[in-house]
């Protein structure tokens, strides 16, 4: 992976819980960082969401290794949102990470 291949600017968001006023919490996201990334669609498969059939879109996203991006984080690119499902080192030197992400509705 060459640094020139990371041409897209994404916002990395981390889970952030806020009190809901009734003793519980509401899950939200707070910006963590911006990063240059390479995005590649992996697959699109039909998935049932409740009673409606939808299309599950998986993406492979490559970023420079950060160490603070985990499953449960979210990426935003243009008008698209991606839930990070997994993170793994991409090279033996630990310079890059590969994120498996699922595109979600905005």
N, C-alpha and C positions, 0 to 999 in steps of 0.2 A: 504494500500500500504506500503510495507516495503522497506527501502532504498536498500536492496539487489536486489530488482526487477528491479532497474534502471541500467541495465547492458550495455547499448549501449552508445557510445560517439557520440554526435551530435554537429554540429556547428550551432549556431543561428545567422542569418544574418538579419540586419535591412535595410529597404529601404534607399537608398542614391541617391539623384539627383545630376547630374553633368551637367554643361553648355554644350550645343552642338555646340557653336560657332555661332549660327544663332539666338540667342535670346531666345531659348527654352531650355529644359532640357531633358536629357536622364536618364531614371530610371535604376538604378543599385542597387546592394546590397553590404553592407560592414559588415565584421564580427563584431558581438556584443559580443558573449561569446561562451564558450563551456560548455556543460551540459551533465550529465548522464541522460539517458531516457529509458523508456520502449516503444517499438513500437509494435503496433498490427494492422494488416489489418482489416478494417471494411467491405468494400464492393468493388466490381468492377462492374461497369455498363457501358454499351455502351453510348457514348456521341458523338454528332456530333461536330467536330471542323472544321469550314469552310465547305469544301465539303467532307472531309475525315472523315470516322467513326473511332473513337478511343475508348479506354477503359479508363474510369475515375476510378482511384483507390483512395479510401479514407482510411486514416489511423488515428488511435487514438494514440496520443503520450502523455505520462505522464512524467512530469519533476517536480523538486522541484520548488515551487512558486518563481518567480522572480519579477513580477510586471511590467517588461518592455517588455514582449513579447505580441504582439497584432496581430490581423488580418492584413495581409499585410507583416508580417515578413516571413522569409523563413528558413527552416531547411535543412542541408546537412548531410547525413549519407551514408557512403561508396560512391558509385557513384550516389546515388539517391538524388533528390531535392524534397522538399515538400513545397507547399505554405500553410501558416497558414490561415485557413478560420475563425476559432473562438477559443477563449480561455475561459475556465471557471474554477472556483475553484473546486477541486475534493473532498475535505474534509472540515468539519466544522471548523477545526483549521487553514485552509489556508496554509497548508504546501506543498500541491501539486497542480499543474494545469494540466488540460487535454486540449490538443490542438487537434482540428479536422483539419486534413491536407489533401491536395490533392497532390498526386505524379505527378510531371511534368517531361517532357522530359529533359534530361541533356543538 
